[in-house]
Amino acid sequence: MFAALGEEAGFCEWVGRLGRQATLAAPTGRGGWSGAVLIYLRASLMLEPSRKADFRATVESARRQGAVVALELGDVAWIRARGPQTAFELAEIHPDVLFAGEEAAAELGVPLEGIASVPVTRLAAGGCSVHGRRVLGPAAELDPDALAATFCVALVEGEAPVEAAGRAVLVAAR
């Protein structure tokens, strides 16, 4: 089971299309969900002051139970608003996977490899980059939900990050 925190219906829909189960869930002060193999959410939710404690408790509980943690940087505006401390706080969380557009990645001002074990950067020209390897696809425009969901499913199924990226780019091409 995949759990998506916040409003990640597109991610859940794509996970379902790929033959897996995904559930939209809310954070709890008590922790995560038993049986979740992957937790996916927007990075901004992990740093939002009013809900930060609940989101972190949920993610850390799921991580202790063996779940992979995947964060989406999303829109660059929230990173600009928070400033340079954003990269430091994300590195403290150290997600397993971090999805970012090129502009959001650049705004952090540090290499994504210092923040996450597997950084995935969506390229403006199409495709994505994983561990410095560019994976180009048949279309310049990619569906970010399809890319993230396909990448996560492939990774959980045991594919190496670059192979997961190749599969994700093909599925996400519009």
Protein Blocks (a to p, Z undefined) as FASTA:
>chain_A
ZZdehjdkkmmmmmmmnopacddddddfkbccehiabdcddfklmmgmklmmmmmmmmmm
mmmnopacdddebjaklmmmnommlmmmmmmnopabdcddfklmmmnopafklmpmbdcd
ddfkgpjdeehiacddfbfbdcfklmmmmmmmmmmnopafklmmmmmmmmmpZZ
